[in-house]
């Protein structure tokens, strides 16, 4: 997958449409579901792994997650298996667990931004191993995710660079902008989680998508749009804001 935008492209100075992935473009959490998939397939210790997976997920929702502690847990299975076998399991995971939970209006929203000349970008805390094929499936070329370290063709269980979490999303976005020779221009950012408030407060057009209670309260206080991508009809407030 190409995670770089050609600096010579006319879209270099185009506005950015930044999307969180889990519970935003997806009606579920890919990181948590990958853990559940591993349990169901007997790839990891069932009860113990499932218990820890749930514990970390609850910490995330409460805004209490130690991202480094969680990554030590979630990346360990990648170190224990051959990359080819991992890739096969991942392909099955995306078909079985992810494709059915793409939010109803995600594709339309992404296309609406493309039609307006914007560059779509996924910015997610979930690691690149899990999210890269999901971004491909959604047709989004630029993915900024937490990067697992690879050494001699194997995952080490460590991370490379800055975790793409909370204010780390701002740091990763700014690094990408520098790499692309872009100036921080007009940006939309769509998210469901109060963990993304640091970046939501920084962009021009923050949008709360199927938000948790804390984010919904903050969004309504500040007058940000609060929408759902899971309903029967596309949120007209988004179409209006892009017209």
C-alpha positions in Angstrom: 0.0 0.0 0.0 1.3 3.4 -0.9 1.2 5.7 2.2 2.9 8.6 0.5 1.3 11.3 -1.6 3.3 12.3 -4.7 4.7 15.8 -3.8 4.4 16.9 -7.5 0.6 16.1 -7.5 -1.8 19.0 -7.9 -3.6 17.7 -4.7 -0.6 18.6 -2.6 -2.2 21.8 -1.5 -5.7 20.4 -1.4 -7.7 20.4 1.9 -7.5 17.2 3.9 -10.4 15.0 4.9 -9.1 13.1 8.0 -10.9 10.1 9.3 -10.6 8.2 12.4 -11.3 4.5 11.6 -12.7 2.5 14.5 -16.3 3.4 15.4 -16.2 6.2 12.8 -15.8 4.8 9.3 -16.4 1.4 10.9 -19.4 0.5 13.1 -17.0 -1.3 15.5 -13.4 -1.4 16.7 -11.0 -3.3 14.4 -8.3 -3.6 17.1 -10.7 -5.2 19.6 -12.2 -7.4 16.9 -8.8 -8.6 15.8 -8.2 -9.8 19.3 -11.6 -11.6 19.3 -10.7 -13.2 16.0 -7.5 -14.6 17.4 -9.4 -16.0 20.4 -12.1 -17.6 18.2 -9.5 -19.2 15.9 -7.5 -20.6 18.9 -4.5 -18.6 17.9 -4.1 -17.2 21.4 -5.0 -18.4 24.9 -8.8 -17.9 24.9 -10.1 -16.8 28.3 -6.9 -15.0 29.4 -6.5 -13.1 26.1 -10.2 -12.2 25.9 -10.2 -10.9 29.4 -7.2 -8.6 28.8 -8.5 -7.5 25.4 -11.8 -6.4 27.1 -9.9 -4.7 29.9 -7.8 -2.6 27.6 -10.9 -1.7 25.5 -12.7 -0.5 28.5 -9.6 1.6 29.5 -9.6 3.1 26.0 -13.3 4.1 26.2 -12.7 5.6 29.7 -9.7 7.6 28.4 -7.3 5.7 30.8 -5.4 3.5 28.3 -1.6 3.3 28.6 -0.9 2.9 24.9 2.5 1.4 25.4 1.2 -1.2 27.8 -1.6 -2.1 25.4 0.7 -2.3 22.4 3.0 -4.7 24.2 -0.1 -6.9 24.7 -1.6 -6.5 21.2 1.6 -6.9 19.2 2.8 -10.0 20.9 0.8 -12.4 18.7 2.5 -10.9 15.6 5.9 -12.0 17.0 4.8 -15.6 17.4 3.9 -16.5 13.9 5.3 -16.5 10.4 4.4 -13.3 8.5 2.8 -15.3 5.6 0.5 -17.1 8.1 -0.4 -13.8 9.7 -1.3 -12.3 6.4 -3.6 -15.2 5.6 -5.4 -14.9 8.9 -5.7 -11.1 8.4 -7.3 -11.5 5.0 -9.9 -13.8 6.6 -10.4 -11.4 9.4 -11.1 -8.5 7.1 -13.7 -10.5 5.1 -15.4 -11.9 8.1 -15.2 -9.2 10.7 -14.6 -5.9 9.0 -16.4 -5.8 5.6 -19.8 -6.3 7.3 -19.3 -3.4 9.7 -18.3 -0.6 7.3 -20.7 2.2 8.3 -23.5 2.7 5.8 -22.5 6.1 4.6 -18.7 5.9 4.9 -18.1 5.4 1.1 -20.5 8.2 0.2 -18.7 10.6 2.7 -15.3 9.7 1.4 -16.5 10.2 -2.2 -18.1 13.5 -1.4 -14.8 14.8 -0.1 -13.0 13.5 -3.3 -15.6 15.2 -5.4 -14.8 18.5 -3.6 -11.1 18.1 -4.4 -10.1 17.0 -0.9 -7.5 14.4 0.0 -8.8 11.6 2.3 -6.5 10.3 5.0 -7.0 7.8 7.8 -5.5 8.6 11.1 -5.8 5.7 13.6 -4.3 4.4 16.8 -4.9 0.8 15.6 -1.7 -0.7 14.3 -0.8 -0.8 10.6 -0.8 -4.6 10.4 -4.6 -4.6 11.1 -5.6 -1.4 9.4 -3.6 -1.4 6.1 -6.0 -3.8 4.3 -9.0 -1.9 5.7 -7.7 1.4 4.3 -7.2 -0.4 0.9 -10.7 -1.7 1.1 -12.1 1.8 1.7 -10.0 3.1 -1.2 -8.0 5.5 1.0 -4.3 5.6 -0.1 -2.9 7.6 2.8 -2.9 5.8 6.2 -1.2 7.1 9.3 -1.4 4.3 12.0 0.7 3.0 14.8 3.6 1.2 13.2 4.8 -2.2 14.5 8.6 -2.6 14.2 9.8 -5.1 11.7 13.3 -6.5 11.9 14.7 -9.2 9.5 11.2 -9.8 8.1 9.6 -10.5 11.5 7.6 -8.4 13.9 9.5 -7.6 17.1 6.6 -6.6 19.3 7.9 -3.1 19.6 6.7 0.0 17.8 8.5 2.2 15.3 8.1 5.9 16.0 5.2 7.7 17.7 2.0 5.8 18.6 -0.8 7.4 16.7 -2.9 8.0 19.8 -4.4 11.1 21.5 -1.9 14.0 21.0 0.3 11.5 19.1 -2.1 11.9 16.2 -1.2 15.6 16.0 2.5 14.8 16.0 2.2 12.1 13.4 0.0 14.4 11.2 2.6 17.2 11.4 5.4 14.9 10.6 3.5 13.7 7.5 2.8 17.2 6.4 6.5 18.0 6.7 7.5 14.9 4.7 5.0 15.8 2.0 6.1 19.5 1.9 2.6 20.5 2.8 1.5 23.5 4.8 -1.1 22.8 7.5 -4.1 23.9 5.4 -7.9 23.5 5.7 -8.8 20.2 7.4 -11.8 18.2 8.3 -11.5 15.6 11.0 -14.2 12.9 11.8 -14.1 10.9 15.0 -16.2 9.1 17.5 -13.9 9.3 20.5 -13.0 11.8 23.2 -9.5 10.4 22.9 -9.3 12.5 19.7 -10.2 15.8 21.2 -6.6 17.1 20.9 -6.8 17.0 17.1 -10.5 17.8 16.9 -9.7 21.1 18.7 -7.0 21.9 16.2 -8.7 21.4 12.8 -10.9 23.8 10.9 -13.9 21.4 10.7 -14.3 18.9 13.6 -17.1 16.5 13.2 -18.4 14.1 15.9 -19.5 10.8 14.3 -21.6 8.4 16.4 -19.7 9.9 19.3 -19.2 8.6 22.9 -21.0 10.7 25.5 -18.0 12.8 26.4 -17.2 13.8 22.9 -20.9 14.4 22.1 -21.1 16.8 25.1 -18.0 18.6 24.0 -19.2 18.8 20.4 -22.6 20.2 21.3 -20.9 22.8 23.6 -18.7 24.0 20.8 -21.3 23.8 18.1 -19.6 21.0 16.1 -21.7 18.8 13.9 -22.9 15.6 15.5 -23.8 13.0 13.0 -24.3 9.3 12.4 -22.9 7.3 9.4 -25.0 4.3 10.3 -28.5 5.7 9.7 -30.8 5.2 6.7 -30.0 8.5 5.1 -26.7 10.4 4.5 -26.4 13.3 7.0 -27.4 16.4 5.0 -25.4 18.7 7.4 -22.3 17.1 5.9 -23.3 17.6 2.3 -24.2 21.2 3.1 -20.9 21.9 4.7 -19.0 20.6 1.7 -21.1 22.4 -0.9 
